[in-house]
Amino acid sequence: MLGLLALAACAAQPDLPSKSSPQQPQAAIKPTSTQPTSTLEAAPSARGPVLAANQLIPGLSLKGPTPESVPPGQPGVLARPTPDAAGLVRVGLLVPLTGPSAPVGQALLNAAQMALFDVGDERIVLQAYDTKGTPEAAMEAADTALSHGAQLLLGPVFSAEARAIAPKAAAAGVNVIAFSTDPAVADSHVFVIGFLVQEQVRQIVAYANARNLKRFAVLAPDTAYGQSVVEALKEIVPTRGGQLNQISFFQPDGKDLHDVVRRLAAFDRRKDALDLQRSELVGKDDEISQLALKRLERLETIGEVEFDTILLPDQGSRLTQAATLLPFFDIDPGRVQLLGTLLWNTPGLGREPVMIGGVYPAPPPDTTRQFFTRYREFYGQAAPAIATHGYDALALAAVLARSAGPGAFSAESIAANTGFAGVDGIFRFLPNGLSQRGFAIMQVTRDGSTMVQPAPITFEAVQF
């Protein structure tokens, strides 16, 4: 059985750049079986990188747990990798270290270093290569990594890069764990660790279904992301015994939201029904008719909408604009549950009252909060959300490397049904390269969000 990566207390802590590290929980390895197991820790002498993150250059090799000295160089200049030696396990990290996306690549590298010194041992060698955020540079980086003996490739970030390097990696018999969220790049040797839309939709639908909410609507931007959410709903909702009754797209700039929400709410039809009832009661003098007419005067429409949940897969001003239009067109948020995706996992949603009570999937908040706190302590700045993938990917490589034999990074080992648990919760890869995850369900509150359903800790608890 392959192991789970989990955070557990440990005395040895990495001492990363220019920071004194307080005692923090450290990564440990646990199997997915329910049998008790001992915790495997990094060597007591393990220490983190002693150089600032921006001193690392493409092609640099770091071997855990003690970092090697870094030769001088500039971004784009490859340093000589660690010489081959019996038992070394080389992992290539393909990320943009120069160009517009350099901050993302640097954060992934920083996080991978944290994992290296948390769970790596003397056999693990991390070799970083600059993709510059382009397919052409990604192919060059992959060529160099493979020529330096990389046995597993982590990255690249963008789908075009992943597609570009896939044939080279396959020809070399080396598997790839890509940071992309595009399911189209996945195959039998390219495994996608990014948060897939389908997994987010699957678990928010399951949450609604468990509360007997089975009639769904979706109000999505007419973008590739919005369309992927709708396709996932079309596939998943019927398997849960539900119905997708309304599908509405709006322009990416939101200019037509007013008209789109009006149609979604069937506002004109419901208002006409109200006007008809009023006209039938006007002129009647009996007490019952007068009471009914007085009651109708307080309403804007009559009749129910055809859904009891509505999924809003958007963020920022477009999300709040769409949400506020719902009650404007007489969709009662008290009777229609608002659902979101990971795009909702941002602070401040509760400032818009209509958003309060909405629910969305997210990685388990405790472990992610711990990771981001440690990252800030070590590097003196906030990490982007994608940084967790850098940590989990390298930690996964360390777990696989601990399994003896030349097949540690085989497709069969990577796609083990037992799965893994990391900073972002439990996840596992399928033989087709896609990933499955267990998210927590969060609810928007006035002051932020609260967890209403914890993330599962085993895949038996996840409905696939």
The 8 nearest C-alpha neighbors of each residue, nearest first, counted from 0:
[[1, 2, 30, 417, 31, 32, 415, 416],
 [2, 0, 30, 417, 415, 3, 418, 399],
 [1, 3, 30, 29, 31, 28, 419, 0],
 [2, 4, 419, 420, 29, 30, 28, 31],
 [5, 3, 420, 421, 28, 419, 27, 29],
 [4, 6, 27, 421, 26, 420, 3, 28],
 [7, 5, 26, 25, 27, 24, 8, 4],
 [8, 6, 24, 25, 27, 26, 5, 9],
 [9, 7, 24, 25, 10, 6, 23, 26],
 [8, 10, 25, 11, 24, 7, 40, 12],
 [9, 11, 12, 8, 22, 43, 25, 23],
 [10, 12, 43, 9, 45, 13, 41, 44],
 [13, 11, 10, 14, 22, 46, 25, 23],
 [12, 14, 47, 46, 15, 116, 45, 117],
 [15, 13, 47, 46, 20, 19, 12, 18],
 [14, 16, 47, 48, 377, 13, 18, 49],
 [15, 17, 51, 49, 18, 50, 377, 48],
 [16, 18, 15, 19, 51, 49, 377, 50],
 [19, 17, 16, 377, 15, 20, 376, 14],
 [18, 20, 14, 21, 17, 15, 377, 376],
 [21, 19, 14, 18, 22, 13, 12, 376],
 [22, 20, 23, 19, 12, 376, 14, 18],
 [21, 23, 20, 12, 24, 10, 11, 9],
 [22, 24, 21, 25, 12, 8, 9, 20],
 [25, 23, 8, 7, 9, 6, 26, 22],
 [26, 24, 9, 7, 6, 8, 117, 23],
 [25, 27, 6, 117, 5, 7, 118, 4],
 [26, 28, 5, 39, 6, 7, 40, 4],
 [29, 27, 4, 3, 39, 2, 38, 5],
 [28, 30, 3, 2, 4, 31, 27, 38],
 [31, 29, 2, 3, 32, 1, 0, 28],
 [32, 30, 3, 417, 2, 33, 29, 1],
 [31, 33, 34, 30, 0, 35, 417, 29],
 [32, 34, 35, 31, 30, 36, 29, 457],
 [33, 35, 32, 36, 30, 31, 29, 37],
 [36, 34, 33, 37, 32, 30, 29, 38],
 [35, 37, 34, 38, 29, 30, 33, 28],
 [36, 38, 39, 35, 29, 28, 40, 27],
 [37, 39, 27, 28, 40, 36, 29, 7],
 [40, 38, 28, 27, 37, 41, 29, 118],
 [39, 41, 27, 38, 42, 118, 9, 26],
 [40, 42, 118, 117, 43, 45, 120, 119],
 [41, 43, 44, 45, 40, 120, 64, 11],
 [44, 42, 11, 45, 41, 10, 40, 12],
 [43, 45, 42, 46, 11, 64, 65, 41],
 [46, 44, 64, 42, 43, 65, 41, 13],
 [45, 47, 13, 14, 65, 64, 44, 116],
 [46, 48, 13, 14, 15, 116, 49, 45],
 [49, 47, 15, 50, 66, 16, 46, 14],
 [48, 50, 16, 15, 47, 51, 66, 14],
 [51, 49, 48, 16, 52, 54, 55, 15],
 [50, 52, 16, 53, 54, 49, 17, 55],
 [51, 53, 54, 55, 50, 109, 16, 105],
 [52, 54, 55, 51, 56, 105, 50, 74],
 [55, 53, 52, 51, 56, 50, 69, 71],
 [56, 54, 53, 52, 59, 57, 69, 51],
 [55, 57, 74, 59, 58, 54, 73, 72],
 [58, 56, 128, 129, 127, 59, 77, 75],
 [57, 59, 77, 128, 127, 78, 126, 56],
 [60, 58, 126, 78, 57, 56, 127, 80],
 [59, 61, 126, 80, 125, 81, 124, 58],
 [60, 62, 125, 124, 66, 67, 126, 59],
 [61, 63, 124, 123, 66, 125, 121, 64],
 [64, 62, 121, 120, 65, 119, 116, 123],
 [63, 65, 45, 116, 120, 121, 119, 62],
 [64, 66, 63, 46, 45, 62, 67, 47],
 [67, 65, 61, 62, 48, 63, 64, 68],
 [66, 68, 61, 69, 65, 62, 60, 63],
 [69, 67, 70, 66, 61, 50, 49, 60],
 [68, 70, 67, 71, 59, 55, 54, 50],
 [71, 69, 72, 68, 78, 59, 79, 56],
 [72, 70, 69, 73, 78, 54, 56, 55],
 [73, 71, 76, 70, 56, 74, 78, 77],
 [72, 74, 76, 75, 56, 71, 57, 54],
 [75, 73, 56, 76, 57, 72, 97, 96],
 [74, 76, 57, 73, 77, 129, 56, 97],
 [77, 75, 74, 73, 72, 78, 57, 56],
 [78, 76, 58, 57, 75, 79, 59, 56],
 [77, 79, 58, 59, 80, 76, 70, 57],
 [78, 80, 77, 81, 58, 59, 60, 82],
 [81, 79, 60, 78, 82, 59, 58, 147],
 [80, 82, 60, 83, 79, 124, 61, 62],
 [83, 81, 80, 84, 79, 147, 87, 60],
 [84, 82, 81, 85, 87, 148, 80, 86],
 [83, 85, 87, 86, 82, 81, 88, 122],
 [86, 84, 87, 83, 122, 88, 82, 89],
 [85, 87, 122, 84, 88, 83, 123, 121],
 [86, 88, 122, 85, 84, 123, 89, 124],
 [89, 87, 123, 122, 124, 86, 90, 150],
 [88, 90, 124, 149, 150, 123, 125, 87],
 [89, 91, 151, 125, 149, 150, 152, 126],
 [92, 90, 152, 126, 149, 144, 127, 153],
 [91, 93, 127, 153, 126, 152, 128, 154],
 [94, 92, 154, 155, 128, 130, 153, 129],
 [93, 95, 104, 130, 155, 129, 96, 154],
 [94, 96, 131, 104, 130, 132, 129, 101],
 [97, 95, 101, 129, 104, 105, 131, 94],
 [96, 98, 101, 131, 95, 99, 129, 74],
 [97, 99, 101, 131, 100, 96, 132, 95],
 [98, 100, 101, 97, 132, 102, 131, 95],
 [101, 99, 103, 98, 102, 95, 132, 104],
 [100, 102, 96, 97, 104, 95, 103, 98],
 [103, 101, 105, 104, 100, 106, 96, 99],
 [104, 102, 106, 101, 105, 100, 107, 383],
 [105, 103, 95, 94, 101, 107, 96, 106],
 [104, 106, 108, 102, 107, 103, 96, 101],
 [105, 107, 109, 103, 108, 104, 386, 110],
 [108, 106, 389, 386, 104, 110, 105, 109],
 [107, 109, 105, 111, 106, 110, 112, 104],
 [110, 108, 106, 112, 107, 111, 105, 113],
 [109, 111, 390, 113, 107, 389, 112, 108],
 [110, 112, 390, 389, 108, 114, 113, 109],
 [113, 111, 115, 109, 110, 114, 108, 116],
 [112, 114, 110, 111, 115, 116, 117, 109],
 [113, 115, 117, 111, 390, 112, 394, 116],
 [116, 114, 119, 112, 113, 117, 118, 63],
 [115, 117, 64, 114, 113, 119, 47, 118],
 [118, 116, 114, 115, 26, 113, 119, 41],
 [117, 119, 41, 115, 116, 114, 26, 394],
 [120, 118, 115, 63, 116, 397, 123, 64],
 [119, 121, 63, 64, 122, 123, 41, 118],
 [120, 122, 63, 123, 64, 62, 119, 65],
 [121, 123, 87, 120, 88, 86, 124, 63],
 [124, 122, 88, 62, 121, 120, 63, 119],
 [125, 123, 62, 89, 61, 88, 90, 60],
 [124, 126, 61, 90, 60, 91, 89, 62],
 [127, 125, 60, 91, 59, 58, 92, 90],
 [128, 126, 92, 58, 57, 59, 91, 93],
 [129, 127, 57, 58, 93, 140, 92, 94],
 [128, 130, 95, 96, 57, 94, 131, 93],
 [129, 131, 137, 95, 136, 132, 94, 140],
 [132, 130, 95, 97, 98, 129, 133, 136],
 [131, 133, 95, 130, 100, 98, 134, 137],
 [132, 134, 136, 135, 131, 137, 160, 130],
 [135, 133, 160, 137, 136, 163, 159, 138],
 [136, 134, 138, 137, 133, 139, 163, 160],
 [135, 137, 130, 139, 138, 133, 134, 131],
 [136, 138, 130, 134, 140, 135, 139, 160],
 [139, 137, 141, 164, 135, 136, 140, 142],
 [140, 138, 136, 142, 137, 141, 143, 135],
 [139, 141, 137, 143, 138, 142, 128, 130],
 [140, 142, 144, 138, 143, 139, 145, 137],
 [143, 141, 139, 145, 140, 144, 146, 138],
 [142, 144, 146, 140, 141, 145, 147, 139],
 [145, 143, 141, 147, 146, 142, 149, 91],
 [144, 146, 149, 148, 142, 147, 143, 141],
 [147, 145, 143, 148, 144, 142, 149, 141],
 [148, 146, 144, 145, 149, 143, 80, 89],
 [147, 149, 145, 146, 150, 144, 89, 83],
 [150, 148, 89, 145, 90, 91, 144, 151],
 [149, 151, 89, 90, 173, 148, 152, 88],
 [150, 152, 90, 174, 149, 173, 91, 175],
 [153, 151, 91, 175, 92, 90, 176, 154],
 [154, 152, 92, 176, 177, 175, 91, 93],
 [155, 153, 177, 93, 178, 156, 176, 92],
 [154, 156, 93, 94, 177, 161, 178, 157],
 [155, 157, 178, 179, 154, 94, 177, 158],
 [158, 156, 160, 179, 159, 155, 161, 132],
 [157, 159, 161, 160, 179, 162, 181, 184],
 [160, 158, 162, 161, 157, 134, 163, 133],
 [159, 161, 134, 163, 157, 158, 162, 137],
 [162, 160, 158, 163, 164, 159, 155, 165],
 [163, 161, 159, 165, 160, 164, 184, 158],
 [162, 164, 160, 161, 134, 165, 159, 138],
 [163, 165, 138, 167, 161, 162, 166, 168],
 [164, 166, 168, 162, 167, 163, 161, 169],
 [167, 165, 169, 168, 164, 170, 163, 162],
 [168, 166, 170, 164, 169, 165, 171, 142],
 [167, 169, 173, 171, 165, 170, 166, 172],
 [170, 168, 172, 166, 171, 167, 173, 165],
 [169, 171, 167, 168, 172, 166, 173, 165],
 [170, 172, 168, 169, 173, 167, 145, 166],
 [171, 173, 169, 170, 168, 174, 188, 150],
 [174, 172, 168, 171, 151, 150, 169, 175],
 [173, 175, 188, 151, 189, 152, 168, 172],
 [174, 176, 189, 152, 153, 177, 190, 188],
 [177, 175, 190, 153, 191, 154, 189, 152],
 [178, 176, 154, 191, 179, 155, 153, 175],
 [177, 179, 156, 193, 154, 192, 155, 191],
 [180, 178, 156, 193, 177, 157, 181, 158],
 [179, 181, 193, 195, 194, 182, 178, 191],
 [180, 182, 183, 179, 184, 158, 195, 191],
 [183, 181, 184, 185, 180, 433, 195, 191],
 [182, 184, 181, 185, 186, 158, 180, 162],
 [185, 183, 182, 162, 181, 158, 186, 161],
 [186, 184, 432, 189, 182, 183, 190, 433],
 [185, 187, 432, 431, 189, 188, 184, 190],
 [186, 188, 431, 432, 430, 189, 410, 185],
 [187, 189, 174, 186, 175, 410, 190, 432],
 [190, 188, 175, 185, 186, 432, 176, 187],
 [189, 191, 432, 176, 185, 177, 175, 433],
 [192, 190, 177, 433, 193, 176, 185, 432],
 [191, 193, 178, 177, 434, 190, 176, 194],
 [194, 192, 180, 178, 179, 191, 195, 388],
 [193, 195, 180, 196, 192, 198, 199, 436],
 [194, 196, 197, 180, 198, 193, 199, 182],
 [197, 195, 199, 198, 200, 228, 194, 227],
 [196, 198, 200, 231, 195, 199, 201, 228],
 [199, 197, 201, 200, 196, 195, 202, 435],
 [198, 200, 196, 197, 201, 202, 360, 340],
 [201, 199, 197, 203, 198, 202, 204, 196],
 [202, 200, 198, 204, 199, 203, 197, 205],
 [201, 203, 205, 204, 200, 199, 206, 198],
 [202, 204, 206, 200, 205, 201, 360, 207],
 [205, 203, 207, 202, 201, 206, 200, 208],
 [206, 204, 202, 208, 203, 207, 209, 201],
 [207, 205, 203, 209, 204, 208, 202, 210],
 [208, 206, 204, 212, 210, 209, 205, 203],
 [207, 209, 205, 211, 212, 210, 206, 213],
 [210, 208, 206, 207, 211, 205, 212, 204],
 [211, 209, 208, 207, 212, 206, 213, 205],
 [210, 212, 208, 209, 213, 207, 206, 214],
 [213, 211, 208, 207, 210, 214, 307, 308],
 [212, 214, 241, 208, 211, 242, 215, 240],
 [215, 213, 306, 242, 307, 241, 212, 243],
 [216, 214, 243, 308, 306, 309, 244, 242],
 [215, 217, 245, 309, 244, 246, 243, 306],
 [216, 218, 310, 246, 309, 219, 247, 311],
 [219, 217, 247, 311, 248, 310, 246, 216],
 [218, 220, 248, 225, 312, 311, 217, 221],
 [221, 219, 249, 225, 251, 248, 222, 250],
 [220, 222, 248, 250, 249, 225, 251, 219],
 [223, 221, 225, 224, 220, 226, 251, 250],
 [222, 224, 226, 225, 227, 221, 220, 228],
 [225, 223, 227, 222, 226, 228, 220, 221],
 [226, 224, 222, 219, 220, 228, 227, 223],
 [225, 227, 229, 223, 228, 224, 222, 230],
 [226, 228, 230, 224, 225, 229, 223, 231],
 [227, 229, 231, 225, 226, 230, 232, 196],
 [230, 228, 232, 226, 231, 227, 233, 225],
 [231, 229, 233, 227, 232, 228, 226, 234],
 [230, 232, 228, 234, 229, 197, 233, 235],
 [233, 231, 229, 235, 234, 230, 236, 228],
 [234, 232, 230, 231, 235, 236, 229, 243],
 [233, 235, 231, 232, 236, 230, 237, 238],
 [234, 236, 232, 238, 237, 233, 231, 201],
 [235, 237, 241, 239, 238, 232, 233, 234],
 [238, 236, 240, 241, 239, 235, 242, 234],
 [237, 239, 235, 236, 240, 234, 241, 233],
 [240, 238, 237, 236, 241, 235, 208, 205],
 [239, 241, 237, 238, 236, 242, 213, 208],
 [242, 240, 213, 237, 236, 239, 214, 243],
 [241, 243, 214, 244, 215, 237, 213, 236],
 [242, 244, 215, 216, 245, 214, 236, 233],
 [245, 243, 242, 216, 215, 214, 305, 306],
 [244, 246, 216, 243, 217, 247, 215, 263],
 [247, 245, 217, 216, 218, 248, 244, 243],
 [246, 248, 218, 217, 219, 245, 263, 249],
 [249, 247, 219, 221, 220, 218, 246, 250],
 [248, 250, 220, 221, 256, 255, 253, 219],
 [249, 251, 253, 252, 221, 220, 255, 254],
 [252, 250, 220, 253, 221, 249, 222, 254],
 [253, 251, 250, 254, 317, 249, 255, 220],
 [252, 254, 250, 256, 251, 255, 317, 249],
 [255, 253, 252, 256, 250, 257, 249, 251],
 [254, 256, 257, 253, 258, 249, 259, 250],
 [257, 255, 259, 253, 258, 254, 249, 260],
 [258, 256, 255, 260, 259, 261, 324, 254],
 [257, 259, 261, 256, 260, 255, 262, 263],
 [258, 260, 256, 262, 261, 257, 263, 255],
 [261, 259, 263, 262, 257, 258, 256, 264],
 [260, 262, 258, 264, 259, 263, 266, 328],
 [263, 261, 265, 259, 264, 260, 258, 266],
 [264, 262, 260, 265, 261, 259, 247, 245],
 [263, 265, 266, 261, 262, 260, 328, 304],
 [266, 264, 262, 263, 268, 267, 269, 261],
 [265, 267, 264, 269, 268, 261, 270, 328],
 [268, 266, 270, 269, 265, 271, 261, 262],
 [267, 269, 271, 270, 265, 266, 272, 300],
 [268, 270, 300, 272, 301, 266, 271, 267],
 [271, 269, 300, 273, 267, 272, 268, 266],
 [272, 270, 274, 268, 273, 269, 267, 275],
 [273, 271, 269, 275, 270, 274, 301, 268],
 [272, 274, 270, 301, 276, 271, 275, 300],
 [273, 275, 271, 277, 272, 276, 278, 270],
 [276, 274, 272, 278, 273, 277, 271, 279],
 [277, 275, 279, 273, 278, 274, 272, 280],
 [276, 278, 274, 280, 279, 275, 281, 292],
 [279, 277, 275, 281, 280, 276, 274, 282],
 [278, 280, 276, 277, 281, 275, 282, 283],
 [279, 281, 277, 278, 283, 288, 292, 282],
 [280, 282, 278, 283, 279, 277, 292, 289],
 [283, 281, 284, 280, 279, 278, 289, 288],
 [284, 282, 281, 280, 285, 288, 289, 279],
 [283, 285, 282, 286, 289, 288, 281, 287],
 [286, 284, 288, 287, 283, 289, 290, 282],
 [285, 287, 289, 288, 290, 284, 291, 283],
 [288, 286, 290, 289, 285, 291, 284, 292],
 [289, 287, 291, 290, 286, 285, 280, 292],
 [288, 290, 292, 286, 291, 287, 293, 285],
 [291, 289, 293, 287, 292, 288, 286, 294],
 [292, 290, 294, 288, 293, 289, 287, 295],
 [293, 291, 289, 295, 294, 290, 288, 280],
 [292, 294, 290, 296, 291, 295, 289, 297],
 [293, 295, 291, 292, 296, 297, 290, 298],
 [296, 294, 292, 298, 297, 293, 291, 277],
 [295, 297, 293, 294, 298, 292, 299, 277],
 [298, 296, 295, 294, 299, 293, 292, 300],
 [299, 297, 295, 296, 300, 301, 294, 273],
 [298, 300, 270, 297, 329, 301, 273, 296],
 [301, 299, 270, 269, 273, 298, 302, 329],
 [300, 302, 273, 269, 272, 270, 303, 299],
 [301, 303, 269, 300, 304, 272, 273, 270],
 [304, 302, 305, 301, 269, 306, 330, 300],
 [303, 305, 306, 264, 302, 265, 330, 307],
 [304, 306, 303, 244, 307, 214, 245, 216],
 [307, 305, 214, 215, 304, 308, 216, 244],
 [306, 308, 335, 214, 212, 336, 215, 334],
 [309, 307, 336, 215, 335, 306, 337, 216],
 [308, 310, 216, 337, 217, 215, 338, 336],
 [309, 311, 338, 217, 339, 337, 312, 218],
 [310, 312, 218, 339, 313, 219, 338, 217],
 [313, 311, 339, 340, 219, 310, 225, 342],
 [314, 312, 318, 311, 342, 317, 219, 220],
 [315, 313, 318, 342, 343, 317, 316, 312],
 [314, 316, 318, 317, 319, 313, 343, 348],
 [315, 317, 319, 318, 320, 314, 321, 313],
 [318, 316, 320, 319, 315, 321, 253, 314],
 [319, 317, 314, 321, 313, 316, 320, 315],
 [318, 320, 322, 316, 321, 317, 323, 315],
 [319, 321, 317, 323, 318, 322, 316, 324],
 [320, 322, 318, 324, 319, 323, 317, 256],
 [323, 321, 319, 324, 325, 320, 318, 353],
 [322, 324, 320, 325, 321, 319, 326, 353],
 [323, 325, 327, 321, 322, 326, 328, 320],
 [324, 326, 330, 327, 328, 323, 322, 329],
 [327, 325, 329, 330, 328, 331, 324, 323],
 [328, 326, 324, 325, 329, 323, 330, 261],
 [329, 327, 326, 325, 330, 261, 266, 324],
 [328, 330, 326, 327, 331, 325, 300, 299],
 [331, 329, 326, 325, 328, 332, 264, 335],
 [330, 332, 333, 334, 326, 329, 335, 325],
 [333, 331, 335, 334, 336, 330, 353, 326],
 [332, 334, 331, 335, 336, 356, 330, 353],
 [333, 335, 332, 331, 336, 307, 330, 308],
 [336, 334, 307, 332, 308, 333, 331, 337],
 [335, 337, 308, 332, 307, 309, 338, 334],
 [338, 336, 357, 309, 308, 310, 335, 358],
 [339, 337, 310, 358, 357, 359, 309, 311],
 [340, 338, 359, 311, 312, 310, 358, 343],
 [339, 341, 342, 359, 312, 343, 360, 199],
 [340, 342, 343, 344, 361, 360, 359, 339],
 [341, 343, 340, 344, 314, 313, 312, 345],
 [342, 344, 341, 345, 340, 339, 314, 359],
 [345, 343, 341, 342, 361, 346, 359, 340],
 [344, 346, 343, 347, 348, 342, 341, 314],
 [347, 345, 348, 447, 344, 448, 349, 343],
 [346, 348, 349, 350, 447, 345, 446, 351],
 [349, 347, 350, 346, 351, 354, 443, 447],
 [350, 348, 445, 351, 444, 355, 347, 354],
 [349, 351, 348, 347, 352, 445, 446, 354],
 [350, 352, 349, 353, 354, 348, 319, 355],
 [353, 351, 354, 355, 350, 349, 445, 348],
 [352, 354, 355, 351, 323, 322, 332, 356],
 [355, 353, 352, 357, 351, 349, 356, 348],
 [356, 354, 443, 444, 349, 352, 353, 357],
 [355, 357, 443, 442, 354, 444, 358, 337],
 [358, 356, 337, 443, 354, 442, 355, 338],
 [359, 357, 442, 338, 441, 339, 443, 356],
 [358, 360, 339, 340, 441, 440, 338, 203],
 [361, 359, 440, 439, 438, 341, 340, 199],
 [362, 360, 438, 439, 341, 440, 363, 359],
 [361, 363, 423, 438, 439, 424, 364, 367],
 [364, 362, 439, 454, 365, 424, 366, 423],
 [365, 363, 367, 366, 368, 362, 361, 439],
 [366, 364, 368, 367, 363, 369, 370, 362],
 [367, 365, 369, 422, 368, 364, 363, 370],
 [366, 368, 370, 364, 369, 365, 422, 371],
 [369, 367, 365, 371, 370, 366, 364, 372],
 [370, 368, 366, 372, 367, 371, 365, 373],
 [369, 371, 367, 373, 372, 368, 374, 366],
 [372, 370, 374, 368, 373, 369, 375, 367],
 [373, 371, 369, 375, 370, 374, 368, 376],
 [372, 374, 376, 370, 375, 371, 377, 369],
 [373, 375, 371, 377, 376, 372, 378, 370],
 [376, 374, 379, 380, 372, 378, 381, 373],
 [377, 375, 373, 374, 379, 378, 372, 18],
 [376, 378, 374, 15, 375, 18, 379, 16],
 [379, 377, 375, 380, 376, 374, 16, 15],
 [380, 378, 375, 376, 377, 381, 374, 18],
 [381, 379, 375, 378, 382, 374, 376, 377],
 [380, 382, 375, 383, 371, 374, 379, 378],
 [381, 383, 386, 106, 371, 384, 380, 374],
 [384, 382, 385, 386, 381, 106, 103, 387],
 [383, 385, 386, 382, 387, 388, 371, 367],
 [384, 386, 387, 383, 388, 107, 389, 103],
 [387, 385, 107, 389, 388, 384, 106, 383],
 [388, 386, 390, 389, 385, 391, 422, 384],
 [389, 387, 391, 386, 390, 385, 392, 178],
 [390, 388, 107, 111, 386, 110, 392, 387],
 [389, 391, 111, 110, 387, 114, 388, 393],
 [390, 392, 394, 388, 393, 421, 389, 395],
 [393, 391, 395, 389, 394, 390, 388, 396],
 [394, 392, 396, 395, 111, 390, 391, 114],
 [393, 395, 397, 391, 396, 114, 392, 390],
 [396, 394, 398, 392, 393, 397, 391, 399],
 [395, 397, 393, 399, 394, 398, 400, 392],
 [396, 398, 394, 400, 395, 399, 119, 393],
 [399, 397, 395, 401, 396, 400, 394, 2],
 [398, 400, 396, 407, 401, 402, 397, 395],
 [401, 399, 397, 402, 398, 407, 396, 403],
 [400, 402, 398, 399, 403, 397, 407, 396],
 [403, 401, 400, 399, 407, 404, 398, 1],
 [404, 402, 401, 407, 400, 405, 406, 399],
 [403, 405, 406, 407, 402, 400, 401, 408],
 [404, 406, 407, 403, 408, 409, 402, 400],
 [405, 407, 409, 404, 408, 412, 403, 411],
 [406, 408, 399, 400, 405, 409, 402, 404],
 [409, 407, 406, 412, 399, 413, 151, 410],
 [410, 408, 406, 412, 411, 407, 413, 174],
 [409, 411, 413, 412, 414, 188, 408, 174],
 [410, 412, 414, 409, 413, 415, 430, 408],
 [413, 411, 409, 415, 410, 414, 408, 407],
 [412, 414, 410, 411, 415, 409, 408, 428],
 [415, 413, 428, 411, 429, 412, 430, 410],
 [414, 416, 412, 417, 413, 418, 411, 1],
 [417, 415, 418, 414, 427, 428, 429, 1],
 [418, 416, 415, 31, 1, 0, 419, 427],
 [419, 417, 427, 416, 426, 415, 3, 425],
 [418, 420, 3, 426, 425, 4, 427, 2],
 [421, 419, 425, 4, 3, 424, 5, 426],
 [420, 422, 4, 424, 423, 391, 5, 425],
 [421, 423, 366, 367, 424, 387, 391, 370],
 [424, 422, 362, 421, 367, 363, 387, 425],
 [425, 423, 421, 420, 422, 362, 363, 437],
 [424, 426, 420, 437, 419, 436, 421, 456],
 [427, 425, 436, 419, 435, 418, 420, 437],
 [426, 428, 418, 435, 434, 419, 414, 436],
 [427, 429, 434, 414, 433, 432, 435, 430],
 [428, 430, 414, 431, 432, 433, 434, 427],
 [429, 431, 432, 414, 187, 428, 410, 411],
 [432, 430, 186, 187, 429, 433, 185, 190],
 [433, 431, 190, 185, 186, 429, 430, 187],
 [434, 432, 429, 191, 431, 428, 185, 190],
 [433, 435, 428, 427, 429, 191, 192, 432],
 [434, 436, 427, 426, 198, 428, 433, 437],
 [437, 435, 426, 425, 438, 198, 434, 427],
 [436, 438, 425, 455, 454, 424, 461, 426],
 [439, 437, 454, 362, 361, 360, 436, 440],
 [438, 440, 454, 453, 361, 363, 360, 452],
 [441, 439, 360, 452, 359, 451, 450, 361],
 [440, 442, 450, 359, 358, 449, 451, 360],
 [443, 441, 358, 449, 448, 357, 356, 450],
 [442, 444, 448, 355, 356, 357, 349, 447],
 [445, 443, 448, 355, 447, 349, 446, 442],
 [444, 446, 349, 447, 350, 355, 443, 352],
 [447, 445, 444, 349, 448, 347, 350, 443],
 [448, 446, 444, 445, 346, 349, 443, 347],
 [449, 447, 443, 444, 442, 441, 446, 450],
 [448, 450, 442, 441, 451, 443, 444, 447],
 [449, 451, 441, 452, 440, 442, 453, 448],
 [450, 452, 441, 440, 449, 442, 453, 439],
 [451, 453, 440, 450, 439, 454, 441, 206],
 [454, 452, 439, 455, 450, 440, 451, 363],
 [453, 455, 439, 438, 363, 437, 456, 452],
 [456, 454, 457, 437, 460, 453, 461, 438],
 [455, 457, 425, 454, 458, 460, 424, 437],
 [458, 456, 459, 455, 460, 425, 461, 31],
 [457, 459, 461, 460, 456, 455, 437, 425],
 [458, 460, 457, 461, 462, 455, 456, 463],
 [461, 459, 458, 457, 455, 462, 456, 437],
 [462, 460, 458, 459, 463, 437, 455, 457],
 [461, 463, 460, 205, 459, 202, 458, 201],
 [462, 461, 201, 435, 202, 458, 198, 459]]
